[in-house]
């Protein structure tokens, strides 16, 4: 049974790996013996990698602005080079949020959210797919959202992008699973991260409603992403592809 979940020695790229859910997912892979490159948007990515290296993990870093197309390609290629040209696991966990009433939503914010949260996801998946097809297989884990299932409020761009991530995951699975590449997505519920600061405000009516509705009676944490990450990265999930897996404390079915 242990062999099913053994991913020691595998090579992985994790975007958004410096904080929040992406850091939890990267940490899960590192703790399981993977060599990881984490991609982040600030100088903090190097500090994070140094912290893990100091703990004995095989971790390196690449800084990139994933809202710039050329930067997406550069980040992927530089990460792949650090891994010696081999890639077993890709985790795409980066993202941004912009909140406005729909009638006031600036098109500049719409463009930024769709670029970061959807277009760059496709590019990274596509580039990983090219490598994995040559190798004969691999695991791609996208990060979707509860907003892949419903629309949210004041976040039309984010909801559109995350709906796109879910459909992209299914489409890529259709084309690649027969060639050994499993493509799945994790849909986090309401997580206590920087992206949800506005909802975590005790004065937020929307946040209070969400808190009451979560059946497990708490918001999620980055640690709650670890188990599903290992599962989807390992042989335990070899017959699972095209799935959008909620990690939400039961919120979706309440």
C-alpha positions as CSV (number, residue, x, y, z in Angstrom):
1,X,0.0,0.0,0.0
2,X,2.8,2.4,0.8
3,X,4.2,2.0,-2.7
4,X,1.0,3.4,-4.1
5,X,1.6,6.8,-2.5
6,X,5.4,6.8,-2.8
7,X,6.6,9.8,-4.8
8,X,10.1,10.0,-3.4
9,X,12.6,11.0,-6.1
10,X,10.0,12.5,-8.4
11,X,10.6,15.9,-9.9
12,X,8.0,18.6,-9.6
13,X,7.2,22.2,-10.5
14,X,4.8,24.2,-8.2
15,X,3.6,27.6,-9.1
16,X,2.4,29.9,-6.3
17,X,4.6,27.9,-4.0
18,X,5.6,30.7,-1.7
19,X,2.4,31.1,0.3
20,X,-1.1,30.0,0.9
21,X,-2.4,26.8,-0.7
22,X,0.4,26.6,-3.2
23,X,3.0,26.5,-0.4
24,X,1.0,23.8,1.4
25,X,1.0,21.7,-1.8
26,X,4.7,22.3,-2.4
27,X,5.5,21.3,1.2
28,X,3.6,18.1,0.8
29,X,5.7,17.1,-2.2
30,X,8.9,18.1,-0.5
31,X,8.0,16.2,2.7
32,X,7.3,13.2,0.5
33,X,10.8,13.2,-1.0
34,X,10.2,15.1,-4.3
35,X,12.7,17.5,-5.8
36,X,10.7,20.7,-6.3
37,X,11.1,24.0,-8.1
38,X,8.7,26.6,-6.8
39,X,7.7,29.6,-8.9
40,X,6.7,32.9,-7.3
41,X,6.1,36.5,-8.2
42,X,8.4,38.1,-5.7
43,X,11.9,37.8,-4.2
44,X,10.3,35.9,-1.4
45,X,10.3,32.8,-3.5
46,X,14.1,32.5,-3.0
47,X,13.8,32.9,0.7
48,X,11.1,30.2,0.8
49,X,13.3,27.8,-1.2
50,X,16.3,28.6,1.1
51,X,14.1,27.7,4.2
52,X,13.2,24.4,2.7
53,X,16.8,23.7,1.6
54,X,18.0,24.4,5.2
55,X,15.6,21.7,6.4
56,X,17.2,19.2,4.0
57,X,14.7,19.3,1.2
58,X,15.6,19.5,-2.5
59,X,14.0,22.8,-3.4
60,X,15.0,25.6,-5.7
61,X,13.2,28.8,-6.9
62,X,12.3,30.8,-10.0
63,X,10.8,34.3,-9.9
64,X,8.4,35.3,-12.7
65,X,5.4,37.5,-13.4
66,X,2.9,35.0,-14.8
67,X,0.8,37.9,-16.2
68,X,3.5,38.3,-18.9
69,X,3.4,35.5,-21.5
70,X,7.1,35.5,-22.2
71,X,7.7,35.2,-18.4
72,X,5.5,32.1,-18.2
73,X,7.5,30.3,-20.9
74,X,10.8,31.5,-19.3
75,X,9.7,30.3,-15.8
76,X,8.8,26.9,-17.1
77,X,12.0,26.4,-19.1
78,X,14.2,27.6,-16.3
79,X,12.4,25.3,-13.8
80,X,12.7,22.4,-16.1
81,X,16.4,23.1,-16.5
82,X,16.9,23.1,-12.8
83,X,15.2,19.6,-12.7
84,X,17.6,18.3,-15.3
85,X,15.0,18.2,-18.1
86,X,12.7,15.7,-16.3
87,X,9.2,16.5,-15.0
88,X,7.0,14.1,-13.2
89,X,4.5,16.4,-11.5
90,X,3.2,19.9,-12.3
91,X,1.1,21.7,-9.7
92,X,-0.5,25.0,-11.0
93,X,-1.5,26.8,-7.8
94,X,-0.9,30.5,-8.5
95,X,-3.7,33.0,-8.9
96,X,-4.9,36.6,-8.3
97,X,-8.2,38.1,-7.1
98,X,-10.0,41.3,-8.0
99,X,-13.3,42.3,-6.4
100,X,-15.8,44.8,-7.9
101,X,-19.5,44.9,-8.5
102,X,-20.0,43.5,-12.0
103,X,-21.4,46.7,-13.5
104,X,-18.2,48.5,-12.3
105,X,-15.7,45.8,-13.0
106,X,-12.7,47.4,-14.9
107,X,-11.7,45.6,-18.1
108,X,-8.0,46.0,-17.1
109,X,-8.7,43.8,-14.0
110,X,-10.7,41.4,-16.1
111,X,-7.7,41.0,-18.5
112,X,-5.3,40.5,-15.6
113,X,-7.3,37.9,-13.9
114,X,-8.0,35.9,-17.1
115,X,-4.3,36.2,-18.1
116,X,-3.0,35.0,-14.7
117,X,-5.7,32.5,-13.7
118,X,-6.5,30.9,-17.0
119,X,-4.1,31.7,-19.9
120,X,-0.9,31.0,-18.0
121,X,-2.4,27.8,-16.6
122,X,-3.0,26.6,-20.2
123,X,0.6,27.5,-21.2
124,X,2.1,25.7,-18.2
125,X,-0.1,22.6,-18.8
126,X,0.8,22.7,-22.4
127,X,4.5,22.9,-21.9
128,X,4.4,20.2,-19.2
129,X,2.4,18.0,-21.5
130,X,5.0,18.2,-24.2
131,X,7.7,17.0,-21.8
132,X,5.5,14.3,-20.3
133,X,4.4,13.0,-23.7
134,X,8.0,12.4,-24.5
135,X,8.6,10.7,-21.2
136,X,5.5,8.5,-21.5
137,X,3.5,10.0,-18.6
138,X,3.1,12.4,-15.7
139,X,0.7,14.1,-13.3
140,X,-0.8,17.5,-13.8
141,X,-2.7,19.1,-10.9
142,X,-4.5,22.3,-11.6
143,X,-6.2,24.4,-8.8
144,X,-9.8,25.1,-9.6
145,X,-12.2,26.6,-7.0
146,X,-15.7,26.5,-5.6
147,X,-16.3,29.1,-8.2
148,X,-15.8,26.4,-10.8
149,X,-19.2,25.2,-9.7
150,X,-21.0,28.4,-8.8
151,X,-20.5,32.1,-9.5
152,X,-19.5,33.8,-6.3
153,X,-20.2,37.5,-5.7
154,X,-18.2,40.5,-6.9
155,X,-15.7,38.2,-8.7
156,X,-17.0,37.7,-12.2
157,X,-13.5,37.4,-13.7
158,X,-12.2,35.0,-11.1
159,X,-15.3,32.8,-11.5
160,X,-15.0,32.8,-15.3
161,X,-11.3,31.9,-15.1
162,X,-11.9,29.1,-12.5
163,X,-14.8,27.7,-14.6
164,X,-12.3,27.7,-17.5
165,X,-9.7,25.8,-15.4
166,X,-12.2,23.1,-14.7
167,X,-13.1,22.7,-18.3
168,X,-9.5,22.9,-19.4
169,X,-8.6,20.1,-17.0
170,X,-11.3,17.9,-18.6
171,X,-10.3,18.7,-22.1
172,X,-6.6,18.0,-21.6
173,X,-7.5,14.7,-19.8
174,X,-9.5,13.7,-22.9
175,X,-6.4,14.1,-25.1
176,X,-3.6,12.9,-22.8
177,X,-4.8,10.3,-20.4
178,X,-4.5,7.5,-22.9
179,X,-0.8,8.6,-23.3
180,X,-0.1,8.3,-19.6
181,X,-0.7,11.8,-18.4
182,X,-3.4,12.2,-15.7
183,X,-4.8,15.7,-15.5
184,X,-6.9,16.6,-12.5
185,X,-7.9,19.7,-10.5
186,X,-8.4,20.4,-6.9
187,X,-11.3,22.7,-6.0
188,X,-10.5,24.3,-2.6
189,X,-13.3,25.5,-0.5
190,X,-13.1,28.6,1.6
191,X,-9.5,28.8,2.8
192,X,-8.0,31.1,5.4
193,X,-5.5,32.6,3.1
194,X,-4.5,36.1,2.0
195,X,-6.8,35.9,-1.0
196,X,-9.8,35.7,1.3
197,X,-8.8,38.5,3.7
198,X,-12.0,40.4,2.8
199,X,-14.2,37.5,3.7
200,X,-12.4,36.7,6.9
201,X,-13.2,40.2,8.2
202,X,-15.6,39.6,11.2
203,X,-17.7,42.4,9.9
204,X,-18.3,40.8,6.5
205,X,-21.9,39.5,6.1
206,X,-20.8,37.3,3.2
207,X,-18.0,35.8,5.4
208,X,-20.3,35.2,8.3
209,X,-22.7,33.4,6.0
210,X,-20.0,31.2,4.6
211,X,-18.7,30.3,8.1
212,X,-22.2,29.2,9.1
213,X,-22.6,27.1,6.0
214,X,-19.4,25.1,6.2
215,X,-20.4,21.7,7.7
216,X,-17.0,21.0,9.2
217,X,-17.4,24.4,11.0
218,X,-14.0,25.8,10.1
219,X,-12.2,27.4,7.2
220,X,-9.6,25.3,5.4
221,X,-5.8,25.7,5.7
222,X,-2.9,25.0,3.4
223,X,-2.3,21.8,5.4
224,X,-5.7,20.5,4.2
225,X,-4.3,20.5,0.6
226,X,-1.5,18.1,1.4
227,X,-3.3,14.7,1.3
228,X,-5.1,15.3,-2.0
229,X,-1.8,16.6,-3.5
230,X,0.0,13.4,-2.6
231,X,-2.9,11.3,-3.9
232,X,-3.1,13.0,-7.3
233,X,0.7,13.0,-7.7
234,X,1.1,9.3,-6.9
235,X,0.3,5.9,-8.5
236,X,-2.8,5.8,-6.1
237,X,-4.6,8.0,-8.6
238,X,-3.5,6.4,-11.9
239,X,-7.1,5.6,-12.9
240,X,-8.3,9.1,-12.1
241,X,-8.2,11.8,-14.7
242,X,-10.4,14.8,-15.6
243,X,-11.7,15.0,-12.1
244,X,-12.4,18.2,-10.2
245,X,-12.0,17.2,-6.5
246,X,-13.6,19.5,-3.9
247,X,-11.5,20.0,-0.7
248,X,-14.1,22.1,1.1
249,X,-15.2,20.6,4.4
250,X,-18.5,19.6,2.8
251,X,-19.5,23.1,1.7
252,X,-20.4,22.2,-1.9
253,X,-23.0,19.6,-0.9
254,X,-24.6,21.5,2.0
